[in-house]
């Protein structure tokens, strides 16, 4: 697309906003993949994604809300939607994120698998004669909520069906369990937690899944206020809570527009 635009409009300034840029502050321990080091020289490492969303949440909204933890604190940002990831942010800088070299890693998503045992690729190649392209098709387009439920990739459909279909219930249970695990692990990596933010199609619009995700996370100080959670967006944690839990509607396009405006 860049080359085509350049051919037709050679004098037009083009600005590229990388979804990975937000995570360039991650330390080596969070970027390295435990494979032979020679591959690192070829650029194979953990990059992370959803950076445009995280930039909007952190640098725009939290600061405007007067939350001091936006710049100086321990924050977990949870972008939960068709593609889902979390980021651990300390003092305004990303220190870790759930997606890695590609957006297929991390959490189970609508149709993406999230993290898998790497031995599965070789096993399926042997047992099912699965090619690399077929494996990529499976983990990106046939897995996640769709693959486990065999019904739909849409959380709304699964919530409607879960009472009568165990597959839908298990798909939602897997999703909430994995998000909970990542929140707990990132709280450990941060050495505590000040603010948790939900965003994305699921994070913004499903109070029931937010409630299920936060159940059992009282030990790091997360407790939702039932009415606020139903009325989100906004602050959804209780007043006595150690951790501020917020729902913020993200705007990646606005993040891009602001970057372009700064440059031109």
QUICORDA-V541359 format. One record per backbone hydrogen bond with DSSP energy under -1.0 kcal/mol. NH is the residue of the N-H (numbers start at 1). CO is the residue of the C=O. If there is no record, write none. Layout:
# QUICORDA-V541359
[[NH/CO] [NH/CO]]
This chain:
# QUICORDA-V541359
[[5/1] [6/2] [7/3] [8/4] [9/5] [12/9] [21/18] [23/20] [24/21] [26/23] [30/27] [32/28] [35/33] [39/36] [40/37] [43/40] [44/39] [46/31] [47/100] [48/100] [51/19] [54/50] [55/51] [56/52] [57/53] [58/54] [59/55] [60/56] [61/56] [62/57] [64/60] [65/61] [66/63] [67/62] [70/67] [72/68] [75/89] [76/195] [77/87] [78/197] [79/85] [80/199] [85/79] [87/77] [88/96] [89/75] [90/93] [91/73] [93/90] [95/88] [96/88] [98/86] [100/102] [105/102] [109/112] [110/82] [113/139] [114/104] [115/106] [120/117] [121/118] [123/119] [124/120] [125/121] [126/122] [127/123] [128/124] [130/124] [135/131] [136/132] [137/133] [138/134] [139/135] [140/136] [141/137] [142/138] [143/111] [145/109] [146/110] [147/143] [148/144] [149/145] [150/146] [158/154] [159/155] [160/156] [161/157] [162/158] [164/161] [165/161] [169/165] [170/166] [171/167] [172/168] [173/169] [174/170] [175/171] [176/172] [177/173] [178/174] [179/175] [180/176] [181/177] [182/178] [183/179] [184/180] [185/181] [186/182] [187/183] [188/184] [189/185] [190/186] [192/187] [194/74] [195/74] [196/244] [197/76] [198/246] [199/78] [202/80] [203/80] [204/200] [206/202] [210/206] [211/207] [212/208] [213/209] [214/210] [215/211] [217/214] [221/218] [222/217] [225/236] [229/225] [230/226] [231/227] [234/247] [236/245] [238/223] [241/238] [243/221] [244/194] [246/196] [247/234] [248/198] [255/251] [256/252] [257/253] [258/254] [259/255] [260/256] [261/257] [262/258] [263/259] [264/260]]
